[in-house]
Amino acid sequence: MLAGTNVALGVSGSIAAVKTIELAHELRRHGAEVRAVMTDAARGIVHPWSVEFATENPVVTEITGSVEHVELCGYDGWADVLVLAPATANTIGKVAGAIDDTPVTTAATTALGAGLPTVVAPAMHEPMYDHPGVLESIERLESWGVEFVDPRLEEGKAKVASEEAIVLDVARAAGETPLAGEHVVVTSGATSESIDPVRVVTNRASGRTGRAVAKACYARGADVTLVHDGPDVSYADTLAAESAAEMLDAVRSVADGADALVSAAAISDYTIETAPEKLRSGETLTLEFEPTPKLIDSIRAEHPELPIVGFKLETTGEDEAMIDAARESLERAGLAFVVANDASVMGSETTRVLFVSEDDVTVHEGEKAAIGGRIADALGDALA
């Protein structure tokens, strides 16, 4: 996601600076080169040697005659993006006021003057985050194009965002954004049909691929709506949907404003009338299932021009069977392309998929996170 990206990481004096080591590792795991800049206050919380070990680069702790801030963040500087994480109320206010009295604020002023993409992850106590001056400073910086990664408001604290959320925003700020301005709706994971208030019928889908697609679309600039039976996420507006009917209703609720739909969820093909009370155990039971409407067919009928990416799951293990099934969906629903795979990959972290379009079939293998990126790229090509 960040291959070939040079990240200048500015660390200020929040207790969240202890998370800098893991953030540096996470940025590098995604392919970035990282060089850190620290305030004196940050050095009192995490030792520069630890940060140097995590980044495998010397740490800037003072501005010398080597003008480190310009070398890192100036015109034609080393960095592709500046990340302030964690950013204290003090640092945010100083950056908004162009006050340069620490290595971090000096690097930030240089970056903003040079037009370098800048991402800020605040961390402080919640009353400080709610201070009118801090909110005004955030608003001012956002008006200058600075991206903020919203903190997690918990236990009276505005805790620094997760490493995953920061990495995604760094990728969005520093990388190419072919999906900028597009609203992409992604369905993900399994759906469940209730037998009674306790029991459900479901499937083995984990939702990894759908979430990977949603993340990749966000990193490429899209506004993303994720429809799934799971928690809220930092990279998308989330709509909860447990059953096939709820998922269809949720997609319908946002389809008017969508530019594309990626239907990655393993949606139940059958539903059942739910018993009002728990069924007694120990008795022979016969369940009568009814087919559910196919989501892509329903949305296609209501939105004839909407680009839709379909998914097709088969169990034969044979490519030809997957291609034939994918082409049937492709033609029936007028899809942009279909991602076909075998059921053996359900629940795993890696996958093998076929991208099937009108006149082409390509094979992709690897981690689902990487496959999500390829789907997002193919969607960008289709929208272009």
C-alpha positions as CSV (number, residue, x, y, z in Angstrom):
1,M,0.0,0.0,0.0
2,L,2.9,2.4,0.7
3,A,5.6,0.8,-1.4
4,G,8.1,3.5,-2.4
5,T,6.6,6.1,-0.1
6,N,9.0,8.2,2.1
7,V,7.2,9.1,5.4
8,A,8.5,11.8,7.8
9,L,7.0,10.9,11.2
10,G,6.7,13.8,13.6
11,V,6.4,12.7,17.3
12,S,5.2,15.1,20.0
13,G,4.9,14.8,23.7
14,S,1.7,12.8,24.3
15,I,1.8,9.6,26.3
16,A,0.5,8.1,23.0
17,A,4.1,8.5,21.8
18,V,4.7,5.0,23.2
19,K,2.7,3.8,20.2
20,T,5.2,5.4,17.8
21,I,7.3,2.2,17.6
22,E,4.4,0.1,16.4
23,L,3.2,2.8,14.0
24,A,6.7,3.0,12.5
25,H,6.8,-0.8,12.1
26,E,3.3,-0.8,10.5
27,L,4.2,1.9,8.0
28,R,7.3,-0.1,7.1
29,R,5.3,-3.3,6.8
30,H,3.2,-1.6,4.2
31,G,6.4,-0.7,2.2
32,A,7.2,2.8,3.5
33,E,10.6,4.2,4.4
34,V,10.3,6.2,7.6
35,R,12.4,8.9,9.2
36,A,11.3,10.4,12.5
37,V,11.4,13.9,14.0
38,M,10.9,14.3,17.8
39,T,10.2,17.1,20.2
40,D,12.0,17.4,23.5
41,A,8.7,16.4,25.3
42,A,8.4,13.3,23.1
43,R,12.0,12.3,24.0
44,G,10.9,12.2,27.7
45,I,8.3,9.5,26.8
46,V,10.0,7.4,24.2
47,H,13.8,7.2,23.7
48,P,15.1,8.3,20.3
49,W,17.1,5.1,20.2
50,S,13.9,3.1,20.2
51,V,12.5,5.2,17.4
52,E,15.8,4.8,15.5
53,F,15.6,1.0,15.9
54,A,12.0,1.0,14.7
55,T,12.7,3.1,11.6
56,E,16.3,2.0,10.9
57,N,17.1,5.7,10.3
58,P,18.7,8.4,12.5
59,V,16.1,10.5,14.4
60,V,16.0,14.3,14.1
61,T,15.9,15.8,17.6
62,E,17.2,19.3,16.9
63,I,17.5,21.6,13.9
64,T,21.1,22.2,13.1
65,G,23.1,23.9,10.4
66,S,22.2,20.9,8.2
67,V,18.6,22.4,8.0
68,E,17.1,19.0,8.6
69,H,13.5,20.4,8.2
70,V,14.2,21.6,4.7
71,E,16.1,18.4,3.7
72,L,13.1,16.3,4.9
73,C,10.0,18.5,4.1
74,G,11.1,21.3,1.8
75,Y,10.8,21.8,-1.9
76,D,12.2,18.6,-3.5
77,G,12.7,17.3,0.1
78,W,13.1,13.6,1.0
79,A,9.6,13.0,2.3
80,D,6.5,12.3,0.2
81,V,4.2,12.9,3.2
82,L,4.5,14.3,6.8
83,V,2.7,12.5,9.5
84,L,2.2,14.1,13.0
85,A,1.4,11.1,15.2
86,P,0.7,11.7,18.0
87,A,-0.1,15.4,17.7
88,T,-0.8,17.2,21.0
89,A,-3.0,20.2,21.4
90,N,0.1,22.3,21.8
91,T,1.6,21.1,18.5
92,I,-1.7,21.5,16.6
93,G,-2.0,25.1,17.9
94,K,1.5,25.9,17.0
95,V,1.3,24.5,13.5
96,A,-1.9,26.4,12.8
97,G,-0.1,29.6,14.0
98,A,3.1,28.9,12.1
99,I,5.1,28.8,15.4
100,D,8.3,27.0,15.0
101,D,9.9,26.3,18.3
102,T,10.4,22.5,18.1
103,P,11.8,20.2,15.4
104,V,8.3,18.9,14.7
105,T,6.6,22.3,14.3
106,T,9.5,23.5,12.2
107,A,9.1,20.5,9.9
108,A,5.4,21.1,9.7
109,T,5.7,24.7,8.7
110,T,8.2,23.7,6.0
111,A,5.9,20.9,4.8
112,L,2.9,23.2,4.5
113,G,4.8,25.9,2.8
114,A,6.2,23.3,0.3
115,G,2.7,21.8,-0.4
116,L,3.7,18.5,1.1
117,P,0.8,16.2,2.0
118,T,0.3,16.3,5.8
119,V,-1.6,13.9,8.0
120,V,-2.3,14.6,11.7
121,A,-3.4,12.1,14.3
122,P,-4.4,14.1,17.5
123,A,-4.0,12.6,21.0
124,M,-5.0,14.4,24.2
125,H,-7.5,14.4,27.0
126,E,-11.1,15.0,25.7
127,P,-11.6,18.4,27.3
128,M,-8.5,19.6,25.6
129,Y,-9.7,18.2,22.2
130,D,-13.0,20.1,22.8
131,H,-11.3,23.4,23.5
132,P,-12.6,26.1,21.1
133,G,-9.0,27.1,20.2
134,V,-8.0,23.5,19.4
135,L,-11.1,22.9,17.3
136,E,-10.5,26.2,15.5
137,S,-6.9,25.2,14.8
138,I,-8.0,21.9,13.4
139,E,-10.5,23.6,11.2
140,R,-7.9,26.0,10.0
141,L,-5.4,23.3,9.2
142,E,-8.1,21.3,7.3
143,S,-8.9,24.4,5.2
144,W,-5.2,24.3,4.2
145,G,-5.6,20.7,3.0
146,V,-4.2,18.9,6.1
147,E,-5.8,15.5,6.7
148,F,-6.9,14.6,10.2
149,V,-7.3,11.0,11.5
150,D,-10.0,11.2,14.0
151,P,-9.1,10.1,17.5
152,R,-11.0,7.4,19.5
153,L,-13.1,9.1,22.2
154,E,-12.9,6.7,25.2
155,E,-12.6,7.1,28.9
156,G,-12.5,10.9,28.8
157,K,-9.6,10.8,26.3
158,A,-9.2,11.6,22.7
159,K,-6.9,8.6,22.1
160,V,-4.7,8.4,19.0
161,A,-6.2,6.5,16.1
162,S,-5.2,2.9,15.4
163,E,-2.1,2.2,13.4
164,E,-4.4,0.8,10.6
165,A,-6.4,4.0,10.4
166,I,-3.3,6.2,10.3
167,V,-1.7,4.0,7.6
168,L,-4.8,4.2,5.5
169,D,-4.9,8.0,5.7
170,V,-1.2,8.2,4.9
171,A,-1.8,6.0,1.8
172,R,-4.8,8.2,0.8
173,A,-2.8,11.4,1.3
174,A,0.5,10.3,-0.4
175,G,-0.6,8.0,-3.1
176,E,-2.6,8.2,-6.3
177,T,-6.3,8.7,-5.9
178,P,-8.1,7.5,-9.0
179,L,-11.3,7.1,-7.1
180,A,-11.3,10.6,-5.6
181,G,-14.8,12.0,-5.7
182,E,-16.4,8.6,-6.2
183,H,-18.9,7.1,-3.7
184,V,-18.3,3.3,-3.6
185,V,-20.7,1.0,-1.8
186,V,-19.1,-2.3,-0.7
187,T,-21.0,-5.3,0.8
188,S,-19.0,-7.7,2.9
189,G,-19.0,-10.9,4.9
190,A,-21.8,-13.4,5.6
191,T,-25.4,-12.8,6.1
192,S,-27.6,-14.8,8.6
193,E,-31.2,-15.9,8.4
194,S,-33.0,-16.3,11.8
195,I,-34.6,-19.7,12.5
196,D,-35.8,-18.4,15.9
197,P,-34.6,-15.7,18.4
198,V,-31.6,-17.8,19.2
199,R,-30.5,-19.8,16.0
200,V,-29.5,-18.7,12.6
201,V,-28.4,-20.2,9.3
202,T,-25.3,-18.6,7.9
203,N,-22.1,-19.4,5.9
204,R,-18.4,-19.4,6.3
205,A,-17.5,-16.1,4.7
206,S,-15.1,-14.0,6.9
207,G,-15.6,-10.6,5.2
208,R,-11.8,-10.2,4.8
209,T,-12.0,-9.6,1.0
210,G,-14.9,-7.1,1.3
211,R,-13.1,-5.2,4.0
212,A,-9.9,-5.2,2.0
213,V,-11.8,-3.8,-1.0
214,A,-13.3,-1.1,1.1
215,K,-9.9,-0.1,2.6
216,A,-8.3,-0.1,-0.8
217,C,-11.0,2.1,-2.3
218,Y,-10.7,4.5,0.6
219,A,-6.9,4.7,0.2
220,R,-7.5,5.5,-3.5
221,G,-9.6,8.5,-2.6
222,A,-13.2,7.2,-2.6
223,D,-15.9,7.9,-0.1
224,V,-16.9,4.4,1.0
225,T,-20.0,2.9,2.5
226,L,-19.5,-0.5,4.0
227,V,-22.6,-2.7,4.4
228,H,-21.9,-5.7,6.7
229,D,-22.8,-7.5,9.9
230,G,-19.9,-6.0,11.8
231,P,-18.5,-3.1,13.8
232,D,-18.0,0.5,12.6
233,V,-14.7,1.2,10.9
234,S,-12.5,4.2,10.4
235,Y,-12.3,4.1,6.6
236,A,-16.0,4.0,5.7
237,D,-19.5,4.9,6.7
238,T,-21.0,1.6,8.1
239,L,-24.5,0.3,7.6
240,A,-25.3,-2.8,9.7
241,A,-27.1,-5.7,7.9
242,E,-27.6,-9.2,9.3
243,S,-30.0,-10.8,6.9
244,A,-30.2,-10.8,3.1
245,A,-33.2,-8.6,3.2
246,E,-31.5,-6.1,5.5
247,M,-28.5,-6.0,3.2
248,L,-30.6,-5.3,0.2
249,D,-32.5,-2.5,2.0
250,A,-29.2,-1.0,3.2
251,V,-27.8,-0.9,-0.3
252,R,-31.0,0.5,-1.7
253,S,-30.8,3.3,0.9
254,V,-27.5,4.6,-0.5
255,A,-27.6,3.5,-4.1
256,D,-29.1,6.8,-5.4
257,G,-25.9,8.6,-4.4
258,A,-23.5,5.8,-5.3
259,D,-21.0,5.8,-8.2
260,A,-20.3,2.0,-8.0
261,L,-21.3,-1.1,-6.0
262,V,-18.9,-3.9,-5.1
263,S,-21.1,-6.8,-4.1
264,A,-18.5,-8.9,-2.2
265,A,-20.8,-10.3,0.5
266,A,-21.7,-13.9,0.7
267,I,-25.5,-13.2,0.8
268,S,-27.9,-16.0,1.8
269,D,-29.6,-17.6,-1.1
270,Y,-32.4,-18.8,1.1
271,T,-34.4,-17.5,4.0
272,I,-36.9,-18.9,6.4
273,E,-39.9,-17.6,8.4
274,T,-38.6,-16.9,11.9
275,A,-40.3,-18.7,14.8
276,P,-41.4,-16.1,17.4
277,E,-40.0,-18.2,20.3
278,K,-37.1,-20.5,20.8
279,L,-37.8,-23.9,19.2
280,R,-37.6,-26.8,21.6
281,S,-34.6,-29.1,21.3
282,G,-34.8,-32.9,21.0
283,E,-37.5,-33.0,18.4
284,T,-37.4,-33.7,14.7
285,L,-37.7,-30.5,12.8
286,T,-38.4,-29.6,9.2
287,L,-37.5,-26.2,7.9
288,E,-38.9,-24.7,4.7
289,F,-36.6,-22.3,2.9
290,E,-37.6,-19.7,0.3
291,P,-35.2,-18.1,-2.2
292,T,-34.0,-14.6,-1.4
293,P,-33.9,-11.9,-4.2
294,K,-30.5,-11.6,-5.7
295,L,-29.0,-8.2,-4.6
296,I,-27.2,-7.4,-7.8
297,D,-30.3,-8.2,-9.9
298,S,-32.5,-6.0,-7.7
299,I,-30.1,-3.1,-7.7
300,R,-29.5,-3.4,-11.5
301,A,-33.2,-3.3,-12.2
302,E,-33.5,-0.1,-10.1
303,H,-30.2,1.5,-11.3
304,P,-29.6,0.5,-14.9
305,E,-26.4,2.6,-15.3
306,L,-24.7,1.9,-11.9
307,P,-21.3,0.1,-12.3
308,I,-21.5,-3.1,-10.3
309,V,-18.7,-5.6,-9.5
310,G,-20.0,-9.1,-8.7
311,F,-18.5,-12.0,-6.9
312,K,-19.1,-15.7,-7.8
313,L,-18.2,-18.6,-5.4
314,E,-18.0,-22.1,-6.7
315,T,-17.1,-25.5,-5.2
316,T,-15.8,-27.5,-8.2
317,G,-12.3,-26.3,-7.9
318,E,-12.2,-26.0,-11.7
319,D,-11.4,-22.6,-13.4
320,E,-13.7,-23.3,-16.4
321,A,-16.7,-23.8,-14.1
322,M,-15.9,-20.6,-12.3
323,I,-15.5,-18.7,-15.6
324,D,-18.8,-20.0,-16.9
325,A,-20.7,-19.1,-13.8
326,A,-19.1,-15.7,-13.7
327,R,-19.9,-15.0,-17.3
328,E,-23.6,-15.9,-16.7
329,S,-23.7,-13.3,-13.8
330,L,-21.8,-10.8,-16.0
331,E,-24.3,-11.0,-18.8
332,R,-27.4,-11.4,-16.8
333,A,-26.8,-8.3,-14.6
334,G,-24.7,-6.2,-16.9
335,L,-21.7,-6.2,-14.5
336,A,-18.5,-4.3,-14.9
337,F,-16.6,-7.5,-14.1
338,V,-16.9,-10.5,-11.8
339,V,-14.4,-11.8,-9.2
340,A,-14.7,-15.6,-9.1
341,N,-13.1,-17.9,-6.6
342,D,-13.4,-21.4,-5.0
343,A,-15.1,-22.0,-1.7
344,S,-11.9,-23.5,-0.3
345,V,-10.5,-20.0,0.4
346,M,-13.4,-19.0,2.7
347,G,-12.1,-17.8,6.1
348,S,-8.4,-17.8,5.0
349,E,-6.1,-14.8,4.8
350,T,-5.0,-15.7,1.3
351,T,-7.0,-16.3,-1.9
352,R,-6.9,-17.1,-5.6
353,V,-9.4,-15.3,-7.7
354,L,-10.3,-14.9,-11.4
355,F,-11.2,-11.5,-12.7
356,V,-13.8,-12.2,-15.5
357,S,-14.8,-9.4,-17.9
358,E,-16.5,-9.5,-21.3
359,D,-13.4,-10.4,-23.2
360,D,-10.7,-11.2,-20.6
361,V,-9.9,-13.5,-17.7
362,T,-6.9,-12.8,-15.3
363,V,-5.7,-14.8,-12.4
364,H,-4.6,-13.2,-9.1
365,E,-3.2,-14.9,-6.0
366,G,-2.0,-13.6,-2.6
367,E,-3.2,-12.1,0.6
368,K,-6.7,-10.8,0.5
369,A,-5.5,-7.3,1.4
370,A,-3.5,-7.3,-1.8
371,I,-6.3,-8.7,-3.9
372,G,-8.6,-5.9,-2.5
373,G,-6.1,-3.4,-3.9
374,R,-6.3,-5.1,-7.3
375,I,-10.1,-5.0,-7.3
376,A,-10.0,-1.3,-6.4
377,D,-7.6,-0.6,-9.2
378,A,-9.8,-2.6,-11.7
379,L,-12.8,-0.6,-10.5
380,G,-10.9,2.6,-11.1
381,D,-10.2,1.5,-14.6
382,A,-13.9,0.6,-15.2
383,L,-15.1,4.0,-13.9
384,A,-12.5,5.8,-16.0
